[in-house]
Amino acid sequence: MPTSLIAFALLLCVTIPTVAEDQWLQWRGPARDGLVSGQPWPAQLSAGALQRQWSVELGPGYSGPLISGDRVFVTETRDQKDEVVRALDRQTGAEIWSASWPGSMTVPFFAASNGSWIRSTPTLDGNDLFVAGMRDVLVCLNAETGRERWRVDFVEKLEAPLPSFGCVCSPLVDGDAIYLQAAAGFVKLDRATGNVIWRTLEDGGGMHGSAFSSPVIAVLRGHRQAVVQTRSKLAGIDLDSGDVLWSTDVEAFRGMNILTPTVIGNRVFTSTYGGGSYLFDVTGSAGEGFKVTQVWRNKVQGYMSSPVVIDGHVYLHLRNQRFACIDLQTGKERWISQPFGKYWSMIGQNDQILALDEQGELLLIEASPEELKVLDRHRVTDQPAWAHLALAGQNIVIRDQSSVQVLRMTRSSDPK
């Protein structure tokens, strides 16, 4: 088999893990790319296709919910003092357990207008629940009982500065290790103990120590690595040593590199506030060294919404609140819509996209490069919805600024 085919097969094995369709265990789903498989969605969201199962009041928070088995896991900031993690019964919303720790801080500038609340989406792997708190702490909880296994305070342990906007990155679990943008850099920890194995991409902290993006793991040119976007760079990191395999500067206003990088084969897409949209190509090898080059740049700018890539096209919510389709091959936009809200979280399946607008509207969209095709739309909350939506089986979980709700999605083929 040609080397390129072997690498491609390995890429599929790594970045598209076998995950039960009835789970949502981390930031942006099974492969951290917003894509899922499973039964077709309904043709519309209205007319009874979405039924609310329950709703539970919460303190404010940005963290996306998780779904596993009979439980939904959520976070909140309570009384501007503590960070709280709650396990709720998936069928009823009844609380199974809660855990908390001090986690209050105030974020600066424009971010303060939306609140100083817990931001990172937790990660569940086996019976370990990993939660990153605003004050640069990482906590491992027993998912069954809520008992704390260990806690790492990066400000204390590594003498790192407190990040100005709080810890935003969502933990990435891989085997016996956890990866996180924290401690004014990118760190690898032992999942059993919380011991720090290495720290790389150190930038000195301060205002520019507050990295916003969450990493992914992918195979580029046959080498398995972490792809990380800091406030100023895009980089590939060796998982064992922490060595920087390749890096390139990525322009952004005040370091607002927020999106999760999207890996397509040996290329990486990203978009930044104040910079533009970029496709980079990684060449070379681990033995001879890697090189990264810019394939194209488009003037359209993403902001906080990570895109979904379907059939060679990037579907991206922009800084100017419009929605765009970009051809991956050429970098040209196929279309740009009229404005929506400030933020979308998106899940793609086959040729459809579910998008939760920050204004509380859920949209069902056909992923078409010809034009924007909104198949249906349904208001699910009157509260701002900044947390990423979660989907598992027939359940859609919506976390707005004052509650979490579980919706049951009914398809036309489902039994009545």
Secondary structure, DSSP 8 states (H G I E B T S, - for coil): --HHHHHHHHHHHHHS----TT-B-STTSTTSSSB--SS---S-STTTTEEEEEEEE--------EEETTEEEEEEEETTTEEEEEEEETTT--EEEEEEEE------GGGGGG-S------EEETTEEEEEETTTEEEEEETTT--EEEEEEHHHHS-----TT------EEETTEEEEEETTEEEEEETTT--EEEEES----GGGG------EEEEETTEEEEEEE-SSEEEEEETTT--EEEEEE---GGG---S--EEETTEEEEE-TTS-EEEEEEEEETTTEEEEEEEEEES--B-S---EEETTEEEEEBTTS-EEEEETTT--EEEE-----S-EEEEEETTEEEEEETTSEEEEEE--SSS-EEEEEEE--SS---S--EEETTEEEEE-SSEEEEEEE--TTS--
